[in-house]
Amino acid sequence: MKKMFALERRQAILEKLKIQNRVTIKELSEEIQVSEATLRTDLSKMEEDGLLQRTHGGAVLINPLEIETSFSSREKRNKDEKLAIAIEASKHISNGQCIMLDASSTALELARILRDTSLRITVVTSGINTALELNDHPDITVILLGGIVKRGSYSLEGSLGINILKQIHIDIMFTSANGFSFETGLTDFSVYEVELKKAMVHSSNKVVALLDHTKIHKQSIASFASTDQIDLIITDYIANDELIRKLGKVDIDVFFVSSTKEN
């Protein structure tokens, strides 16, 4: 078998878990042909990302209730930073634009800000909660992409919404991610959601990444946007000169914000 990279191994583990709900390190070692020590590292990292729960000798898929709790806790985590990022993001939106919001908790914060403005815009989104936040605004047209509702979450995933994207002109996409690094770009832990987010990026004239400090220098299962597809990063992370230089070389602008708690 061809040697697999870490992200490929973790994607294979996730696919196997989705089929049979539990795996053992021994069977994974035989199937993927890597050491048990390497697989223990993989499973620990995936547990940190909320993808599975470690057991003695293996792992199990997190049940839907636990996933929902995990999503709710992620929404509450770093809320001040996400709000500051969303406030800055709102300054980049003008009347008459068609924007895209993903299903992230940071994009949801942006939707809450837009709800209280007088902007006349169209919002395309894969987030159910995001669509509901904006639905009653008299001057915002909301387009909810089709797809499969992700268990225990409030997002749509899969390829059903891709045909809609082919018919819409998107000025700016605002997206978050489970992680960002210069080498892998924007990454997320759901391979099915990534499929839709890739199409969202491809359909957008400009991509703005909304990243709190916990997302920087982190990578997850699969990439949905490479660094050369990102136009702007809005973050509270104080980047070192080396990262700023590397981002500048690929024409990525960076806006730094302070959390609302600090202001």
C-alpha positions as CSV (number, residue, x, y, z in Angstrom):
1,M,0.0,0.0,0.0
2,K,1.2,3.5,-0.8
3,K,2.3,5.5,2.3
4,M,-0.4,7.8,3.6
5,F,0.1,11.3,5.0
6,A,-1.3,12.2,8.4
7,L,-4.4,14.0,6.9
8,E,-5.1,11.0,4.6
9,R,-4.8,8.5,7.5
10,R,-7.2,10.6,9.6
11,Q,-9.7,10.9,6.8
12,A,-9.6,7.1,6.3
13,I,-10.1,6.6,10.0
14,L,-13.1,8.9,10.0
15,E,-14.6,7.2,7.0
16,K,-14.3,3.8,8.7
17,L,-15.8,5.2,11.9
18,K,-18.8,6.5,10.0
19,I,-19.4,3.0,8.6
20,Q,-19.0,0.9,11.7
21,N,-19.1,3.5,14.6
22,R,-16.0,2.0,16.3
23,V,-12.4,1.0,15.4
24,T,-9.5,-0.7,17.1
25,I,-5.9,0.4,16.8
26,K,-4.9,-3.2,15.9
27,E,-7.3,-3.4,12.9
28,L,-6.4,0.1,11.7
29,S,-2.7,-0.8,11.9
30,E,-3.3,-3.8,9.7
31,E,-5.5,-2.0,7.2
32,I,-3.6,1.2,6.8
33,Q,-0.2,-0.4,7.4
34,V,1.3,2.1,9.9
35,S,2.5,1.6,13.5
36,E,0.1,1.5,16.4
37,A,2.1,4.3,18.0
38,T,1.4,6.5,15.0
39,L,-2.3,5.6,15.1
40,R,-2.5,6.5,18.8
41,T,-1.2,10.0,17.9
42,D,-3.7,10.3,15.1
43,L,-6.6,9.2,17.4
44,S,-5.5,11.7,20.1
45,K,-5.4,14.5,17.7
46,M,-8.8,13.6,16.3
47,E,-10.2,13.5,19.8
48,E,-8.9,17.0,20.4
49,D,-10.7,18.1,17.3
50,G,-14.0,16.7,18.5
51,L,-14.2,14.0,15.9
52,L,-14.2,10.9,18.0
53,Q,-13.8,9.6,21.6
54,R,-10.8,7.4,22.6
55,T,-11.5,4.1,24.1
56,H,-9.1,1.4,25.5
57,G,-7.4,0.1,22.3
58,G,-9.4,2.2,19.8
59,A,-12.0,4.8,19.4
60,V,-15.8,5.3,18.9
61,L,-17.7,7.9,16.9
62,I,-19.2,10.6,19.1
63,N,-22.9,10.3,19.3
64,P,-25.2,13.1,17.9
65,L,-26.0,14.6,21.3
66,E,-22.3,14.9,22.2
67,I,-21.6,16.5,18.8
68,E,-24.4,19.0,19.4
69,T,-23.0,19.9,22.8
70,S,-19.6,20.2,21.2
71,F,-21.0,22.6,18.6
72,S,-22.8,24.7,21.3
73,S,-19.6,24.9,23.3
74,R,-17.6,26.0,20.3
75,E,-20.1,28.8,19.7
76,K,-19.5,30.1,23.2
77,R,-15.8,29.7,23.0
78,N,-13.8,32.9,22.3
79,K,-17.0,34.8,21.8
80,D,-15.4,38.2,22.4
81,E,-12.8,37.5,19.8
82,K,-15.3,36.3,17.3
83,L,-17.5,39.3,17.8
84,A,-14.5,41.7,17.2
85,I,-13.7,39.8,14.1
86,A,-17.3,39.9,12.9
87,I,-17.5,43.7,13.5
88,E,-14.4,44.2,11.3
89,A,-15.8,41.9,8.7
90,S,-19.1,43.9,8.5
91,K,-17.1,47.0,7.4
92,H,-16.1,45.2,4.2
93,I,-19.7,44.8,3.0
94,S,-21.5,47.3,0.8
95,N,-25.1,47.8,-0.4
96,G,-26.0,45.7,-3.4
97,Q,-23.5,43.0,-2.8
98,C,-24.1,39.3,-2.8
99,I,-22.1,37.7,0.0
100,M,-21.6,34.1,1.2
101,L,-21.5,33.1,4.9
102,D,-20.5,29.6,5.9
103,A,-22.0,27.7,8.8
104,S,-19.3,28.7,11.3
105,S,-20.0,30.3,14.7
106,T,-18.0,33.4,13.6
107,A,-20.1,33.8,10.5
108,L,-23.2,33.5,12.7
109,E,-21.8,36.5,14.8
110,L,-21.5,38.4,11.5
111,A,-25.1,37.6,10.6
112,R,-26.2,39.0,14.0
113,I,-24.5,42.2,13.2
114,L,-25.9,42.4,9.7
115,R,-29.4,41.8,11.1
116,D,-29.2,45.2,12.9
117,T,-28.0,47.2,9.9
118,S,-29.9,48.9,7.0
119,L,-27.8,47.1,4.3
120,R,-29.6,45.9,1.2
121,I,-27.7,42.7,0.3
122,T,-28.2,39.1,-0.7
123,V,-26.8,36.5,1.6
124,V,-26.1,33.0,0.5
125,T,-25.3,30.6,3.3
126,S,-24.9,26.9,4.3
127,G,-25.8,27.7,7.9
128,I,-29.3,27.1,9.0
129,N,-29.0,29.3,12.1
130,T,-27.4,32.0,9.9
131,A,-30.3,32.0,7.5
132,L,-32.8,32.2,10.4
133,E,-31.0,35.2,11.9
134,L,-31.4,37.2,8.7
135,N,-34.8,35.9,7.5
136,D,-36.9,38.8,9.0
137,H,-34.6,41.6,7.7
138,P,-36.7,43.5,5.1
139,D,-33.7,44.4,2.8
140,I,-31.7,41.2,3.0
141,T,-32.5,38.3,0.6
142,V,-31.4,35.0,2.1
143,I,-30.6,32.0,-0.1
144,L,-30.0,28.7,1.9
145,L,-28.0,26.2,0.0
146,G,-29.4,22.8,-0.4
147,G,-27.7,19.8,1.2
148,I,-27.8,17.2,3.9
149,V,-28.3,18.5,7.4
150,K,-25.2,17.6,9.4
151,R,-26.1,15.5,12.4
152,G,-26.0,17.4,15.7
153,S,-25.2,20.6,13.9
154,Y,-26.8,23.4,12.1
155,S,-25.0,23.2,8.8
156,L,-25.6,21.7,5.3
157,E,-23.1,19.5,3.6
158,G,-22.6,17.5,0.5
159,S,-22.9,18.3,-3.2
160,L,-26.6,19.1,-3.5
161,G,-26.0,22.8,-3.1
162,I,-23.3,23.1,-5.8
163,N,-25.7,23.5,-8.7
164,I,-27.2,26.6,-6.9
165,L,-23.7,28.1,-6.7
166,K,-23.3,27.8,-10.4
167,Q,-26.2,30.2,-10.9
168,I,-25.1,32.9,-8.4
169,H,-22.5,35.6,-8.6
170,I,-20.8,35.9,-5.2
171,D,-18.9,39.1,-4.4
172,I,-17.3,38.0,-1.1
173,M,-17.3,34.8,0.9
174,F,-16.8,35.0,4.7
175,T,-15.6,31.7,6.1
176,S,-14.0,30.3,9.2
177,A,-12.2,27.0,9.6
178,N,-11.1,24.5,12.1
179,G,-7.5,25.4,11.3
180,F,-5.2,27.5,9.2
181,S,-1.6,27.2,8.3
182,F,0.4,28.7,5.5
183,E,1.2,25.2,4.1
184,T,-2.3,23.7,4.1
185,G,-4.5,26.8,3.9
186,L,-8.0,26.6,5.5
187,T,-8.9,23.1,6.8
188,D,-12.0,21.5,8.4
189,F,-12.8,18.2,10.1
190,S,-15.9,17.2,8.0
191,V,-14.9,15.8,4.6
192,Y,-18.5,16.2,3.5
193,E,-18.8,19.8,4.5
194,V,-15.4,20.5,2.9
195,E,-16.8,19.3,-0.4
196,L,-19.4,22.1,-0.3
197,K,-17.0,24.7,1.0
198,K,-14.6,24.1,-1.9
199,A,-17.4,24.9,-4.3
200,M,-18.3,28.0,-2.3
201,V,-14.7,29.2,-2.5
202,H,-14.6,28.5,-6.2
203,S,-17.8,30.6,-6.8
204,S,-16.6,33.7,-4.9
205,N,-14.7,36.6,-6.3
206,K,-13.1,37.3,-2.9
207,V,-12.5,35.0,0.1
208,V,-12.2,36.5,3.6
209,A,-11.1,34.2,6.4
210,L,-12.4,34.9,9.9
211,L,-9.9,33.3,12.3
212,D,-9.6,33.7,16.0
213,H,-6.2,32.9,17.5
214,T,-7.0,29.3,18.3
215,K,-7.2,28.5,14.5
216,I,-3.8,29.7,13.5
217,H,-1.0,27.2,13.0
218,K,-3.5,24.4,13.2
219,Q,-4.6,21.9,10.6
220,S,-7.5,19.5,10.4
221,I,-8.6,16.6,8.2
222,A,-9.1,18.2,4.8
223,S,-8.3,21.6,3.0
224,F,-11.0,23.6,1.3
225,A,-9.0,26.7,0.4
226,S,-5.3,27.0,-0.3
227,T,-3.4,30.1,0.6
228,D,-3.5,31.4,-3.0
229,Q,-7.3,31.4,-2.8
230,I,-7.5,33.6,0.3
231,D,-7.6,37.4,-0.1
232,L,-8.0,38.7,3.4
233,I,-7.6,37.3,7.0
234,I,-9.3,39.0,9.9
235,T,-7.9,37.7,13.2
236,D,-7.1,38.6,16.8
237,Y,-3.9,36.5,16.5
238,I,-0.7,38.6,16.7
239,A,1.3,37.1,13.9
240,N,5.1,37.2,13.9
241,D,7.0,39.0,11.2
242,E,7.8,35.8,9.4
243,L,4.2,34.8,8.9
244,I,3.3,38.4,7.8
245,R,6.0,38.2,5.3
246,K,4.9,34.9,3.9
247,L,1.3,36.0,3.7
248,G,2.3,39.2,1.9
249,K,4.2,37.2,-0.7
250,V,1.0,35.5,-1.8
251,D,-1.0,38.8,-1.6
252,I,-3.0,38.0,1.5
253,D,-4.0,41.1,3.5
254,V,-4.3,40.8,7.3
255,F,-6.5,42.9,9.6
256,F,-5.7,42.5,13.3
257,V,-8.5,43.2,15.9
258,S,-8.6,43.3,19.6
259,S,-11.3,41.4,21.4
260,T,-14.4,43.4,22.5
261,K,-13.4,42.6,26.1
262,E,-10.2,44.6,25.7
263,N,-11.9,47.6,24.1
